[in-house]
Amino acid sequence: MHEMIDSSSKLWSQSPKDCWLVLVSLVEASLKVIIVLYFGSLPATALMVCAIILTLLNCMNYEVTGHYFIHRPFFKPPVLNSLFGILNSIAFGFPQTLYRAEHLNHHQFGCDYKDPVTGLTRDESSIYRHGPGGRRPEPAWAYTLVGPFRENLTGMYRRTPKRLRRQLALEALAVVALLGAAAWIHIGAFLFLLALLWSGSAASHYQSWLEHAHATPGSRLTDSVSSYGRVYNWLWFNNGYHQEHHFCPTAHWTELPALRAQMLPEDRRRVVRHAHLWNLSDR
């Protein structure tokens, strides 16, 4: 479906351009650690600015960095991929390996409609799972605000292969260590991190709603939404090519624009102008 990237690098498994994704994770994790260490001396205005920045970075992590890492691990040495999983779990405030289980479930079932018999979706993150029924999704505001509290941690753990359980344990320990250090240093820092855990996930849920609303589940050619704005895709590492990604999840993010030619005509699938934000209306 796509042409494999030929990387002669001994470090990068796909492309040196993945360094930008690693940088996003490093900045987010570092900023959280700095806030924990200096929480008591930071003015309220600075904390508010940091909260906005970290919410955006966390959304980008879910949608771009951590997301692409699931499909195409960045490094050739396995130990570096393991270390990045730990780093990104600190950035997330949530184990990368659990996110992997949730996201692969999403790709397997493609934001499906409710089963008329069970009333459930097989994709546990489907925008239709808690919707009013039929082909109507849950309202964007509800999916965004309540969605982060519905994560099925037990299901994610069960879907995690045994070979990755040790990695999951290391990531969970890293997250607990950060939260524990925050609680010990300043209870306000601990509560701040918990708030960020919700706000970043909520922003990601909103982005996910926009990436799938008004599409047609059931086909890898129609089950999500693409947006081809140049600035948007430059800032968001080609995440606008979302139907292309569902069509070929293993394609490297730099290859996604080339897959556009293999998609259905744009009048037969959902495409919105500029950015996914323009997908609020069903027109």
C-alpha positions in Angstrom: 0.0 0.0 0.0 2.9 2.3 0.6 6.6 2.6 0.0 8.7 1.7 2.9 11.1 4.4 4.1 14.8 3.5 3.5 16.6 4.7 6.6 20.4 4.1 6.8 20.5 5.6 10.3 21.6 3.4 13.1 19.4 5.4 15.5 16.1 6.1 13.7 14.0 3.1 12.5 12.0 5.2 10.0 13.1 8.7 9.5 15.3 11.3 11.3 12.3 13.6 11.1 10.8 11.7 14.0 13.2 13.7 16.2 10.5 16.5 16.2 8.0 14.1 17.7 10.4 13.0 20.3 11.1 16.7 21.1 7.3 17.3 21.7 7.3 14.5 24.3 10.6 15.7 25.9 9.3 19.3 26.2 6.0 18.1 27.7 7.6 15.8 30.2 10.3 18.4 31.2 7.7 21.1 31.7 5.7 18.9 34.0 8.7 18.1 36.1 9.7 21.7 36.3 6.2 22.7 37.5 6.3 20.0 40.2 9.7 21.2 41.4 8.9 24.9 41.4 5.1 24.9 41.9 5.1 26.8 45.2 7.1 29.7 43.6 5.2 30.1 40.3 2.6 32.9 40.1 -1.0 32.0 39.1 -0.6 33.6 35.7 2.4 31.4 34.9 0.5 28.3 36.0 -2.5 29.2 33.8 -0.2 29.7 30.8 1.5 26.4 31.5 -1.8 24.7 31.8 -2.9 25.9 28.4 0.5 24.9 26.8 0.5 21.5 28.4 -3.1 20.8 27.4 -2.2 21.5 23.8 1.0 19.5 24.0 -0.9 16.6 25.6 -3.5 16.6 22.9 -0.7 16.7 20.3 1.0 13.8 22.1 -2.2 11.7 21.9 -2.9 12.6 18.3 0.6 12.7 16.9 3.7 11.7 19.0 2.3 8.8 21.1 -0.1 7.9 18.2 2.6 7.5 15.5 4.9 5.7 17.9 2.3 3.0 18.3 2.3 2.2 14.6 5.9 2.8 13.8 8.3 2.9 16.8 10.9 5.6 16.3 14.2 3.9 17.1 16.1 0.9 15.8 17.6 -0.1 19.2 14.7 -1.7 21.2 16.0 -0.3 24.5 15.5 3.2 23.1 11.9 2.5 22.2 11.4 1.2 25.8 13.0 4.3 27.3 10.9 6.5 25.0 7.7 4.7 26.2 8.7 5.5 29.8 9.4 9.2 28.9 6.2 9.5 27.0 4.2 8.0 29.8 5.6 10.8 32.1 4.5 13.3 29.4 1.1 11.7 29.1 0.6 11.1 32.8 -0.7 7.8 31.5 1.1 4.6 30.4 2.0 4.6 26.7 1.4 0.9 26.4 -2.2 1.2 27.7 -2.9 3.9 25.1 -1.5 1.4 22.5 -4.1 -1.2 23.5 -6.9 1.4 23.3 -5.8 2.8 20.0 -5.3 -0.6 18.3 -8.9 -1.5 19.4 -10.0 1.7 17.7 -8.3 0.8 14.4 -9.6 -2.8 14.5 -13.2 -1.7 14.7 -13.0 1.8 13.1 -15.3 3.9 15.2 -18.3 1.6 14.5 -22.0 2.1 15.1 -23.8 0.5 18.0 -24.7 -3.2 17.6 -28.6 -3.3 17.4 -28.6 -6.3 19.7 -26.1 -5.5 22.4 -26.4 -1.7 22.1 -22.6 -1.5 22.3 -19.8 -0.7 19.9 -16.8 -2.9 19.5 -14.6 0.2 19.3 -14.6 1.2 23.0 -13.6 4.8 22.0 -16.3 5.1 19.3 -18.1 8.4 19.2 -21.3 6.4 18.8 -20.8 4.2 21.9 -22.7 6.6 24.2 -24.7 8.3 21.5 -28.5 8.4 21.3 -28.6 5.4 18.9 -28.7 4.7 15.2 -26.1 6.6 13.3 -26.1 9.6 15.6 -22.9 10.2 17.5 -22.7 11.4 21.1 -22.7 15.2 21.2 -19.2 16.7 21.0 -19.4 18.4 24.3 -20.3 15.2 26.2 -17.7 13.1 24.4 -15.1 15.7 25.2 -15.9 16.4 28.9 -17.0 13.0 30.1 -15.0 10.7 27.8 -11.8 10.9 29.9 -13.6 9.3 32.8 -14.8 6.3 30.8 -11.4 4.8 30.0 -11.6 1.0 30.4 -8.3 0.4 32.1 -9.1 -3.3 32.7 -9.9 -3.9 29.1 -6.8 -2.1 28.0 -4.7 -4.3 30.3 -6.3 -7.5 29.1 -5.6 -6.5 25.5 -2.0 -5.8 26.2 0.2 -8.7 25.1 2.1 -10.5 27.8 5.4 -9.5 26.1 4.6 -5.9 26.8 3.4 -6.3 30.5 7.0 -5.6 31.8 7.1 -2.4 29.8 3.7 -1.4 31.0 4.8 -1.9 34.6 7.8 0.4 34.1 5.7 3.0 32.5 3.1 2.8 35.3 5.9 3.2 37.9 7.2 6.3 36.1 3.7 7.9 36.2 3.2 7.0 39.9 6.7 8.3 40.7 5.8 11.7 39.1 2.5 11.9 40.9 3.9 10.7 44.2 6.7 13.3 44.0 4.2 16.0 43.2 2.1 15.1 46.2 5.1 15.0 48.4 6.5 18.4 47.2 3.3 20.3 47.0 -0.3 19.0 47.1 -1.2 21.8 44.6 1.3 20.3 42.1 -0.4 17.0 42.5 -3.9 18.4 41.9 -2.5 20.5 39.0 -1.2 17.3 37.3 -4.5 15.5 37.8 -6.3 18.5 36.2 -3.9 18.3 33.3 -4.6 14.5 33.0 -8.2 15.4 32.4 -7.8 18.5 30.2 -5.2 16.9 27.9 -7.4 13.8 27.4 -10.5 16.0 26.9 -8.8 18.0 24.2 -7.7 14.7 22.6 -11.3 13.4 22.8 -12.5 16.5 21.1 -10.0 16.1 18.3 -11.0 12.5 17.9 -14.6 13.5 17.7 -13.8 15.9 14.9 -11.7 13.3 13.1 -14.7 10.9 12.9 -18.0 12.8 13.0 -20.1 12.8 9.9 -18.0 10.0 8.4 -19.3 6.6 7.4 -18.0 3.6 9.5 -17.7 0.2 7.9 -15.0 0.9 5.3 -11.4 1.9 5.5 -12.1 4.4 2.8 -15.0 6.3 4.5 -14.7 5.8 8.3 -12.9 9.0 9.2 -12.4 12.6 8.1 -9.5 14.2 6.2 -8.5 17.8 6.1 -5.8 19.1 3.8 -5.0 22.5 5.1 -1.2 23.1 4.6 -0.6 25.0 7.8 -2.7 22.5 9.8 -0.8 19.5 8.5 2.6 21.2 8.9 1.8 22.0 12.6 0.1 18.7 13.2 2.5 16.4 11.4 0.1 15.4 8.7 -2.6 14.4 11.1 -5.1 15.9 8.7 -4.6 12.9 6.4 -6.8 10.9 8.8 -8.7 8.8 6.2 -5.3 8.0 4.7 -4.1 6.9 8.1 -7.1 4.6 8.6 -6.6 3.2 5.2 -3.0 2.3 5.9 -2.1 2.7 9.6 1.5 1.5 9.2 2.3 4.3 6.8 4.9 6.7 8.2 3.4 10.2 8.8 5.7 11.6 6.1 4.1 9.2 3.6 0.5 10.0 4.3 0.1 12.8 1.7 1.1 10.3 -1.1 -1.8 8.1 -0.1 -4.4 10.8 -1.0 -4.4 9.6 -4.6 -5.7 6.2 -3.5 -8.7 7.6 -1.6 -12.2 7.8 -2.9 -13.2 11.0 -4.7 -13.8 13.8 -2.1 -17.5 13.9 -2.9 -17.8 10.3 -1.7 -16.1 10.7 1.7 -15.9 13.3 4.4 -13.3 16.0 3.7 -13.4 19.4 5.5 -11.5 22.5 4.6 -8.5 24.0 6.5 -8.5 21.8 9.6 -10.6 19.3 11.5 -12.1 22.1 13.6 -14.3 22.9 10.6 -16.0 19.5 11.0 -18.5 20.7 13.6 -21.4 20.9 11.1 -22.7 18.0 9.2 -22.8 20.1 6.0 
